[in-house]
């Protein structure tokens, strides 16, 4: 259960405003959540998780990813303690935006090893990103690239999330091209996979995926391919930030295929579901709100839907802010939350992506995280927020 709500906080700091001024912001009452899950959930819930950069490495961060492996795995252990699965080496880990395939495979290998040591849940992203889209000439090139990554992940004992392919988005002209790739690849996997439909708001190079810019036609193709291969598909993660499309697709899937919401705008109501079904979860925002998500899901499993919404509902404004356009820069907000909450002692990212959001964006993130009760240690978070602002010329 939650600890008692404390009296109104005496903590305050100066936060920048859009008009160029500063406000004296006083933190709200704190709220805390259990550090470990003590019950079984009735939803399968994955957190797509970030990587912790090594700020002391002598590298050019726009060119080379230097990872702090100990802190990176420690964060995954935090997520597993909360009863969530880990979706490894996905876009939240800056796959394709700072993390290449070679480093991704090392990350997957370490994560799978750590998961097996505690019988925890981890699925890992297999894509085609070692094949530059400009170097892909034929559909067979795409198939071979998928096969290579799947084989590498399965060799280290991993389960597969089949990521969308930039190369296929470039070469695939119609539904038949996509069916050819997915039918071939799915026929070879050892265990059922999660298929990831990532919208172009997350990655502009994926525009027109499934062979059409018309989302209705694209969904027809995706559903047909998934249902034709249902025995090889554990579920599908949809990241279109379109609640109704996810619901429509969920109702069309083979009964043995799960829908994993990837909607970081409407996840609370999609997970709760309706009289015709519900979505499981595979969400980047769960990285930033893992303790609250775990506790909310435990309330849902206990039949306390009001308690579920009481905890998870206030997190949605924060998520909408973190994932606001340009959505692909959401990783900056996720890592900033990890810094505020003490999971890493710096705000440095691979690829130099800590610079991808403005000071005003980070200030509003702080406000929304505080209002949702998501600052695990308000004193630490305030000190760190002040330190970041000081580097940007704001003395709080």
ABEGO torsion letter per residue (X at the ends): XBBBBBBBBABBBBBBBAAGBBBBBBBBBBBBBBABBABBBABBBBBBBBBBBBAABBBBAAABBBBBAAAAAAAAAAAAAAGBBBBBGBAAAGBGAGBBAAAAAAAAAAAAAAAAAAGBBBBBBBBAAABBAAABABAAAAAAAAAAAAAAAAAAGBBBBBBBBAAAAAABABAAAAAAAAAAAAAABABBBBBBBBBAAABAAABGBGGBABAAAAAAAAAAAAAAAAAABABBBBBAGBAAAAAAAAAABBAABBBBBABAAAAAAAAAEBAAEBBBBBBAAAAAAAAAAAAAAAAAAAGBAAAAAAAAAAAAAAAAAAABOBAAAAAAAAAAAAAAAGABABBBBBGGAAAABBAAAAAAAAAAAAAAGABABAAAAAAAAAAAAAAAGBBX
